Amino acid sequence: MTTRSRPRSRPGGTGSYTARLYQHRAKPRRPRPTWRTARSLPAALTLAGEAGHLAAALVEWPGAPARGLAHVVAAAGLGLLTVVLYFGRSRVELVLGTVSALTVPVVWFAGALAGLSLYHDFPLPAAIVVSALELGAAALLVVHLRLAG
């Protein structure tokens, strides 16, 4: 047995590299927003758009069943998109959600230019709100798509 004690290079026992490494604190990182934390807003917008299309279907159906059916199909698509956006997380779902959220406003605008509007009996301000909800959801999906990839 030896009587030599281990020499310390610094008072307090922090002379080794490992001890100094563990004392160094990394700079805190700013958390990057992720799709999982911010997925409820686009889902809420598509749900509101679905409710708007169901209201438009109720107004349009008696006068023109084809327009009413188009709104029912659009509402069903937005309802499915709401579920996919809230519970799904993949890049493919974001791309498909963006495309489907842009479809109805583009069809409405093209139909209005051709004289075949989807909103014939539905009030114009309400139609603008429904389309703005869909465009807002599409814009948020594009932002989330950029953050995801």
C-alpha positions in Angstrom: 0.0 0.0 0.0 1.3 3.4 -0.9 1.0 6.6 1.0 1.0 8.8 -2.1 -2.2 10.6 -2.6 -3.5 11.5 -6.0 -2.5 15.1 -6.9 -5.2 17.5 -7.8 -4.6 20.0 -10.6 -7.3 22.4 -9.3 -8.9 22.9 -6.1 -12.3 21.3 -6.0 -11.4 18.3 -8.0 -12.4 19.6 -11.5 -9.0 19.1 -13.1 -9.8 16.2 -15.4 -11.2 16.8 -18.9 -14.3 14.8 -18.2 -15.2 16.8 -15.2 -14.7 20.1 -17.1 -16.8 18.7 -20.0 -19.7 17.9 -17.8 -19.6 21.3 -16.2 -19.9 23.0 -19.6 -23.5 23.9 -20.4 -24.7 24.0 -23.9 -26.6 27.0 -25.1 -30.3 26.4 -24.9 -31.8 25.8 -28.3 -34.9 27.6 -29.4 -37.5 24.9 -30.0 -38.5 24.5 -33.6 -42.2 24.3 -34.1 -43.2 20.8 -35.2 -46.2 19.4 -37.0 -47.3 17.5 -33.9 -47.6 20.6 -31.7 -49.4 22.8 -34.2 -51.7 20.4 -36.1 -55.0 21.5 -34.5 -55.3 24.9 -36.2 -55.4 23.5 -39.8 -57.7 20.8 -38.6 -60.0 23.4 -37.0 -60.1 25.4 -40.2 -61.0 22.4 -42.3 -63.7 21.4 -39.8 -65.2 24.9 -40.1 -65.0 24.7 -43.9 -66.8 21.4 -43.7 -69.6 23.0 -41.7 -69.8 25.8 -44.2 -70.2 23.3 -47.1 -72.9 21.5 -45.2 -74.7 24.8 -44.8 -74.3 25.5 -48.5 -75.6 22.0 -49.3 -78.8 22.7 -47.3 -79.3 26.0 -49.2 -78.4 24.7 -52.7 -80.0 21.3 -52.6 -83.7 22.3 -53.2 -82.9 24.5 -56.2 -80.2 22.4 -57.8 -79.5 18.9 -56.4 -76.2 18.7 -58.4 -74.8 21.7 -56.6 -76.0 20.4 -53.3 -74.4 17.1 -54.0 -71.1 18.8 -54.9 -71.2 20.6 -51.5 -71.9 17.3 -49.7 -69.0 15.7 -51.4 -66.8 18.7 -50.6 -67.9 18.5 -46.9 -67.2 14.8 -46.8 -63.7 15.4 -48.2 -63.0 18.2 -45.7 -64.2 16.0 -42.9 -61.9 13.2 -43.9 -59.1 15.8 -44.3 -59.8 17.0 -40.8 -59.3 13.6 -39.3 -56.2 13.0 -41.4 -54.7 16.3 -40.4 -55.4 15.9 -36.7 -54.2 12.3 -36.4 -51.8 12.0 -39.3 -48.2 13.2 -39.4 -46.6 12.2 -42.7 -45.4 14.4 -45.5 -47.7 12.6 -48.0 -50.8 13.5 -45.9 -49.6 17.2 -45.8 -49.3 17.3 -49.6 -52.7 15.6 -50.2 -54.3 17.9 -47.6 -52.9 21.0 -49.3 -54.1 19.8 -52.7 -57.6 19.0 -51.4 -57.9 22.2 -49.5 -57.1 24.2 -52.6 -59.4 22.2 -54.9 -62.8 23.7 -54.0 -61.8 27.4 -54.0 -60.1 26.9 -57.4 -63.2 25.1 -58.7 -65.4 27.8 -57.4 -63.3 30.5 -59.0 -63.1 28.7 -62.3 -66.8 28.0 -62.2 -67.6 31.6 -61.5 -65.5 32.7 -64.5 -67.4 30.2 -66.7 -70.8 31.1 -65.3 -71.3 27.9 -63.3 -70.8 28.9 -59.7 -71.1 26.3 -56.9 -72.7 29.0 -54.7 -75.8 30.1 -56.7 -78.3 30.5 -53.8 -75.9 30.7 -51.0 -75.0 34.2 -49.8 -71.8 35.6 -51.3 -70.2 36.7 -48.0 -70.7 33.3 -46.5 -69.2 31.7 -49.6 -66.2 34.0 -49.3 -65.8 33.0 -45.6 -65.9 29.3 -46.5 -63.3 29.7 -49.3 -61.1 31.8 -47.0 -61.2 29.1 -44.4 -60.1 26.5 -47.0 -57.4 28.8 -48.3 -56.2 29.5 -44.8 -56.0 25.8 -44.1 -54.0 25.3 -47.3 -51.6 28.1 -46.4 -51.0 26.6 -43.0 -50.4 23.2 -44.5 -47.8 24.7 -46.9 -46.1 26.2 -43.8 -46.2 22.9 -42.0 -44.9 21.1 -45.1 -41.9 23.4 -45.2 -41.3 22.8 -41.5 -41.6 19.1 -41.9 -39.0 18.8 -44.7 
